[in-house]
Amino acid sequence: MADNKVPADRAKTFLGRLIRVSVPLHELDFISKVGRLNREAAVALLQKHMGDREAVFRELASNRKP
């Protein structure tokens, strides 16, 4: 009987690959620049919001200091 569970590391890697494919590199750079984040933090933010770029920009706007 096969175990159908996906290891946590594999699922995380798959999601990371999915985001890299679905978000153009220039847009990832833009998110990094606007949010003053490094690339890894920008990818983590995209993963948190499941690739929804509008939600990412909403969070960045709410975190901005005046």
N, C-alpha and C positions, 0 to 999 in steps of 0.2 A: 504494500500500500504506500503510495507516494505522499510525501509531506508537502502540502500546497502553500505553506507559509513562506513568505518572502523575507529573507533576512533584513534587518533594519538598515544595515549598511548598503545593501543592494538597492533597496527602495529609495534611500537618500541619493545615491548615485544616479539612479534613473531619473528622479525629479530634477536633479541638477542638469543632466543631459537634456531633458525636456525643455527646461528654461533656456539653455544655451541655444537650442534650435529655434524656439519660438520668439525669442527676443533678439533683435539684431544687435550686433556688437556696438554700433554707434549709439544705440539707445541705452544700452547698459552703461556706457561711458557717460552719457548725459545724466542718468540717474545718479551715478557716482559723483559727478560734478555738482549737481544741484543739491544733493544731500550731504555733500562733503564726506563721502564714504569711500572706503577702498572697494575694490571690485568684489571681494569676498562678502563684504557686508551688503553690497547692493544685490548680489545673488541671493543671500539669505533673506533679504527683505522681499524679493520677488517670490521666493519659495513660501514665505509666510503668507503672502497674499495670492498664492497659487497662480502667479503670472499675470494677475489683474493689475495693469499698469496704472489705471485710474486710482485704485486703492493705494498703490505705492505713493503716488503723488499727493494724495490726500493726507497720508501719514507724514510725508516729508513736510507738507505745508503746516500741519498741526505742530510739528516739532521745531519749526523755525522760530528763532528768537527775533524780537523786533529790533 
